[in-house]
């Protein structure tokens, strides 16, 4: 039986604006096993980003418990939480965030400096992961002059440079064309198969749902974990639900 990597129990998060209380996450109870590929799917405003921030140690939930490797994430001290994020977690965003004055290998090395590695060692490690994602020849270039697909592959290298236990990818293909999106998906699958990472990806693209071991759907702040034994049925249900929402919005009759 696979070891449980992440365990959310009774998790909810709300915040107050000037005139109302917003329940970003109303209910989240699920587990994510080690060395699996989990996809979080849901419409805009469903709570995906908030839930990712909670799992990443960035946003303490209003209530509930988040266990990572059987440790309560939000009972850690600030130093322990920083160590967790630096050593256990790799993040790939939809939009890359580069230090503009640094070249590719220097940007990929930045997380390693926080781990205490000296520059020669950090850049050696960075070069290895750049090679693994097919971007070693771009090491001395500025990331700002590269295409969106090339930048996202470098972002993958940066996320993997610290040899994390799990990788969180937040809409990593959102700004890419189909060809480059497929390359990023191949790299994410390699994170699981070659790097032995536990991968959590947020997307609104149902095309990638069949790649998952587990699907977590979010709707109106409620998270529901679905096993991937029958991805065809899961995808069919999601498409049906989506069509119902479209019909309701446009005033079309249900068929």
N, C-alpha and C positions, 0 to 999 in steps of 0.2 A: 504493500500500500504506500502511495506517495506521501512524502512528508508535507505537512501543511506549512506554507511559507507565510501567508497573510490570512488573518482571521478577523473579520469585522462582526461585532455583535451589538445590536441595538443602536447603531450609529445614526445620528441625525445632526443637522447643522442649520441654524437659523441666524439671521442678522436683521438689524433694524435700520430702515431708512428714515427719512424725515417724517413720513406719514404712515408707514406700515411695517409689519413684521414679515420678513420674507423667509420662507422655509425652503432653502436651497436643496437640502437632502432631508426627506421625511423619514425614510426607513431604509437601512442597508444592513442586511445579514447574509454574509456569504464567506466562503473560504476559497483561497487560491493555492493550489498545490505547487510544489517545487518542480522546476523545469517543465512548465506548461506555457501555452500561448493562450492568453485570455483577451478577448475583445470586449470592450465596453461600447455599447451602441445606444444612441438616443438622440432625439431632436434637440435643437438649440434651446437652452434654458431648462433642460431636464435635470441638471445637477452633475453632469459629467466632470466638469473642471473642478468643482468643489470637492467631489469625491476623490479625484486624483490628488488634489492638494492635501487632503486628509491622509491618504495612504502614504504620501511622500514626506509627511512630517512637517508640512508647511502651515497647516490650519487645524487647530485643535477642534474636534467636534463639540457641539453643544452638549451632547450626551452620547453614551455608548463607549465601547472599548475597541481599540485597534491593537491587535497582537501581530508583531512581525518576528518571525523565528521564536515564537512563544514568549516574547517580551512585550510588555505594554508600552507602546511607542510614546505615549504622552505622559508616562511616569518617569521617563529619562530626564536627566539633567540637561541643560543647554549644551554642555560639552559632549555628552554622550549622544545627543540628537545630531549634533554637527558631525560627529564621527560616523554615525549611521549613514547620514546623507553622503558623506565623502567616500566611504568605503563600501557601502552595500548597494548604492543606488546610482543608476545611470539614467539620464533624462534626455529625450529627443523631443524638441518642440516643433510646432508647425513653422514658426519663424526662428531662424538661427540668430544667435546673439554672439557676435564676434567682438574681440578686442581689436579695434580697427587698426591700431598701430602694429599689430603682430601678424606674422605670416601663418600659414596653415599649421606647420609643425609646432610652432609656439602656442597657437590657440589650443591645439589638442593637448599640449603639455600642461596647460594651466591647472586642471584638476589635480595633477600629480604634484605640483608645487605645494598645494595645500596638504598633501599627504606627507610632505617632508622630503621628497626626492630632490636631489640636486639636478641642476639643469642638464648635464651630460646624460645622466641615467634617465631622466624624464623624457628627453628627446629620443633616446634609444627605444624606450617603450612606445612612445608616440609613433615612431616610424614603423614599428611592428604592427600596430593596429591600423595604421594608414595602409600598409601593404595588404592586410587582411580584407579591407574594404575596396581594394583596387585603386587607391588614391596616393600611393607613395610618390609617384612622379610629380605630384602637385605640392610637395612639402614646402618648398621655398616660395611659392606664390602667395599673393594676398588672397584670402577667401572672397574678398569683395569683388574680384574680377571674374569669378567663376559662375557657372550657370546654377540655377536653383537646384537641379538634381545633384550636381557635384558638391554644392555646399551641404546638402542634406546627408550625403554619404560621409562627408567630413564630420558632420555633427554626430553621425553614428559612431565614428572612430573616437571622438571625444567622449561620448557616453560610455564606451567600452574600455577606455584607457585605464581606468582604475580596477578593472576586472570585477565588475559588480555582480552581486547575486541576482539582482533583478533589474530589468530595464523598463522604464515607463516611456511610452511614445504617445504624445498628445497630437493627434491629427497630423502625423508626419508626412502624409502624402497630399495634404490639403491644397498646397500651392503648386503641385507638380502635374505634368502631363502623364498620360497612361504609361508610356515606356519607362519614365523615371520612377513613377509610383510602383511599378512592378519590381524594379531593381531594389527599392527601399524595402518592399515586402519580402523579397528574397533575403536581404540582409537581416531583417528581423527574425525570419525563420532560422537563419544561421546562428543568431544569438542563442536560440534554444538548442539547436542540434550540435553546434560546434563549441560555443562558449558556455553551454550548460546553464544559461540564464533563464530565469522566470520572466516572461515578457507580458506586459499589460499594455494594450494599445487602445486608445480612444479613437473612434472614427464615426462618421455618419454615412460611410460608403458600405452598403450591404454586400457589395461584390466580394469583399474579403472575409465575410462571416464564415464560409466553409473552411477557412484555414485554421480556425480556432479550435482549441480543446474545450474551451468553455466560453459561453456568451453571457455577458451581464447586460441586461437591458435596463435602461432608465427612462422612466416616464413620470412627469410631474413629481420628481424628487424621490420616487420609489424605485429601488434597485432590486432586480430579480435575476438570480443566477440560473442559467439553463445549461444542462449538459449538452455536449456536441455529438451525442450518439446519432442523432437524426438532424443534420444541418439542413437538409432539404426541407423538412417539415418546419423547422425553426424559421428559415428564410421565407417560406411560403406564408407563414403566419404574420411575419413582420411586414411583408408586402401587402397582405390583406388589410392589416391594421392601418398601414400608411394610406392605402387607397380609400379606406373608410373616412380617414381624417380629411383627405383631399375632397372627397365627395361632400362631406359635411360643410367644409369651408366654401365650396363652389355652389352648393345648393343642389347638386345632382342627387338623384334617387339611388339608393343602394340596390345592387343587382343580386 
